[in-house]
């Protein structure tokens, strides 16, 4: 008696997404249940290339701005910080995926502010407490 070969039998997808041998083969899915299609993947790649090109342009602008003579040091620092801030936003927002993690970022920021306020409060609260046999320094050596 001959048994049918598994190679000749058509693959019927299991409702759980697993094959009868218990393995997942995403290439057998028809794509309707997939949340990430080929077009979505290509759009992400285009976005990363666009952000990379913007960073390259920002680097060129930084180098060119170095050769410009500004009227003041403050203006020079402001321009440099502006360019650096845009580039840092692009890197953190897109390459580090922080634009999609808003709840987590806000939680970390609120926690940081709470600890900062608490530490400043402790410093101000203990400012009047001096160790025994000590006094405030009244003269300073410049």
C-alpha positions in Angstrom: 0.0 0.0 0.0 1.3 3.4 -1.0 1.1 6.4 1.3 0.7 9.8 -0.3 3.8 12.0 -0.4 3.6 15.2 1.6 5.4 17.0 -1.3 2.6 16.4 -3.7 -0.2 17.3 -1.3 -1.2 21.0 -1.4 -0.5 22.9 1.7 -3.7 23.9 3.5 -3.2 26.6 6.0 -4.3 25.8 9.5 -6.5 28.3 11.3 -3.9 28.9 13.9 -1.3 29.8 11.3 0.7 26.7 12.0 1.4 23.8 9.7 0.5 20.3 10.7 4.0 19.8 11.9 3.6 22.7 14.4 5.8 25.2 12.6 4.9 28.6 11.3 5.4 29.4 7.7 4.5 33.0 7.0 5.0 32.6 3.2 2.0 30.3 3.1 -0.4 33.0 4.4 -2.5 34.7 1.9 -1.6 38.2 3.2 -5.0 39.2 4.4 -4.3 38.5 8.0 -0.8 40.0 7.9 -0.5 43.4 9.5 2.6 44.3 7.6 2.4 44.0 3.9 5.1 44.5 1.3 4.0 48.0 0.6 4.2 49.0 4.3 7.7 47.6 4.5 8.8 49.5 1.4 7.3 52.7 2.8 9.3 52.3 6.0 12.5 51.8 4.0 11.7 54.9 1.9 11.2 56.9 5.2 14.5 55.7 6.6 16.3 56.7 3.4 14.6 60.1 3.4 15.6 60.7 7.1 19.2 59.6 6.2 19.2 62.0 3.3 18.0 64.8 5.6 20.7 64.0 8.1 23.3 64.1 5.3 21.9 67.5 4.2 22.0 68.7 7.8 25.7 67.7 8.0 26.5 69.6 4.8 24.6 72.6 6.2 26.6 72.3 9.4 29.9 72.3 7.5 28.9 75.2 5.4 27.6 77.2 8.4 31.1 76.8 9.9 32.5 78.9 7.1 30.0 81.7 7.5 30.9 84.7 9.6 28.1 85.6 12.0 27.9 89.0 13.8 28.1 87.5 17.3 29.1 84.4 19.2 25.5 84.1 20.5 24.2 83.9 16.9 26.8 81.3 16.0 25.9 79.2 19.0 22.2 79.6 18.3 22.5 78.5 14.6 24.7 75.5 15.6 22.2 74.4 18.3 19.3 74.8 15.9 20.9 72.5 13.3 22.0 70.0 15.9 18.5 69.9 17.5 16.9 69.1 14.1 19.4 66.3 13.5 19.0 65.0 17.0 15.2 65.0 16.6 15.5 63.0 13.3 17.8 60.4 14.9 15.9 60.0 18.1 12.4 60.2 16.5 12.9 57.9 13.5 15.9 55.7 14.0 15.4 55.2 17.7 11.6 54.9 17.2 10.8 57.5 19.9 7.9 59.1 18.0 5.8 56.0 18.5 6.6 55.7 22.2 5.0 58.8 23.5 3.3 57.3 26.6 6.6 55.8 27.7 8.5 59.0 27.1 6.0 61.1 29.0 6.1 58.7 31.9 9.9 58.9 32.0 9.8 62.7 31.8 7.2 63.0 34.6 9.2 60.7 36.8 12.4 62.7 36.1 10.7 65.9 37.0 9.2 64.4 40.2 12.7 63.2 41.3 14.2 66.6 40.4 11.6 68.4 42.4 12.1 66.0 45.3 15.8 66.4 45.3 15.7 70.2 45.2 13.1 70.0 48.0 15.4 67.9 50.1 18.3 70.2 49.5 16.3 73.3 50.5 14.8 71.5 53.5 18.2 70.5 54.8 19.9 73.8 54.0 19.4 75.2 57.6 20.8 72.0 59.2 24.4 72.3 60.0 26.5 69.5 61.5 27.6 69.9 65.2 30.4 72.3 65.9 30.3 73.9 62.5 29.3 77.3 61.2 28.7 79.1 58.0 31.8 80.3 56.2 31.7 84.1 56.2 34.7 84.9 54.1 35.7 83.5 50.8 39.1 83.4 49.2 38.7 84.4 45.6 
